[in-house]
Amino acid sequence: MIELIFVIVVIGILASIAMPRLWVTRTDAIISKGRAEVSTIRSAIATIRQKNLLEGNASYPVTLEDAGEPLFANLLDYGITSNTGDGHWSRSGANYIFHISSDLNATFTYNNATGIFDCNHTRPGCRDLTE
């Protein structure tokens, strides 16, 4: 019986050491997912622009959620939802927000005149996703 208690205590100690490392890994995975999605969005904007150029129109997509070219619905795992959970996108007015964790997110804006989809690089969430 004492050996069993000793084994349980050792397993508990090992688990308490491993859990913080697993949480860091989860955040790193969400940041990697966000980086890939930002790159995908930027690539899709450039692709639509190229398509427009071939059709004789030099414009970028008007919006990222236009009925004709719904980028978020077709390119991303979850699209734009009201879910503010980790690894999800949401929208607030003209801003697109990627939620990294409960206290860290990155707010992106889209400029349809220049085709730039970017965020404020002085903020930590933005730096994590774009640098």
Secondary structure, 3 states (H helix, E strand, C coil): CHHHHHHHHHHHHHHHHHHHHHHHHHHHHHHHHHHHHHHHHHHHHHHHHHHHHHCCCCCCCCCCECCCCEHHHHHCCCCECCCCCCCEEEEECCEEEEEEECCEEEEEEEECCCCEEEECCCCHHHHHHHC
